[in-house]
Amino acid sequence: MNNFDGLKIGFAVTGSFCTFSRAFEQMKILREMNAEIIPVLSFSGSSTDTRFGTAADNIEKITEICGRRPVMTIEDAEPIGPKKMTDVMLVAPCTGNTLAKLAGSITDSPVTMAVKSHLRNSKPVILNISTNDALAGSLKNIGMLMNMKNYYFVPFSQDDSRKKPSSLVADFSLIPDTISSAINGVQIQPVVR
């Protein structure tokens, strides 16, 4: 297992609620690898109760894992870049909505501001996609981001090709390996599994 001793990882969570448990598991693993985690929650992630858990419970879990409350406002995310708070920014899960905003340089949430602010230092942004329209409306945004400097993808595949033929989900277990590659400027391969 890699040792991320001293590595400051921004861990941004967006609204693919069905994958939150996998994201939280990876937060724990990264902490066990001695990474410092700066959690960031999208507006929907910090305010929406779903069948997968309440917003309050999710905030509590993240706080317990990371040892700090998540960033939940645009104002609190803005200093991430100027203060050089992160070495790597991970968006896990990254929804189709967030992909579109990042591809279009739209900054209207704590997560998109965290990414924009982090990018000012030319450091890696890692996207762990989870979206039902990845092979439909979001495909162009994935393509754009794959061709943009400093963006890397956790390897992904179709999660249910019969019932959801346009859906892709990244392999959360490959987050540490993707981080290791990205900090060396390399996209882990194969990216499509």
GITA-V750180 format. One record per backbone hydrogen bond with DSSP energy under -1.0 kcal/mol. CO is the residue of the C=O (numbers start at 1). NH is the residue of the N-H. If there is no record, write none. Layout:
co=<CO/CO>
nh=<NH/NH>
This chain:
co=<4/7/8/8/9/10/11/12/13/14/15/16/17/19/20/21/22/23/24/25/26/27/28/29/30/31/33/34/36/38/39/40/42/44/50/53/54/55/56/57/58/59/60/61/62/63/71/73/74/77/79/80/81/88/89/90/91/93/94/95/96/97/98/99/100/101/102/109/110/111/112/113/114/115/118/119/124/125/126/127/128/129/131/131/133/133/136/138/139/140/141/142/145/148/150/152/155/156/157/160/164/166/168/169/170/171/172/174/175/176/177/178/179/181/181/182/191>
nh=<7/36/87/88/38/90/40/92/42/16/17/19/20/23/24/25/26/27/28/29/30/31/32/33/35/34/4/6/9/11/71/13/46/48/53/50/58/59/60/61/62/63/64/65/66/67/41/77/78/80/83/85/84/10/126/12/128/14/130/99/100/101/102/103/104/106/105/113/114/115/116/117/118/119/121/122/89/152/91/154/94/170/134/168/136/138/139/142/143/144/145/146/148/151/125/127/171/193/169/164/167/135/131/157/172/174/175/178/179/180/181/182/183/184/186/185/156>
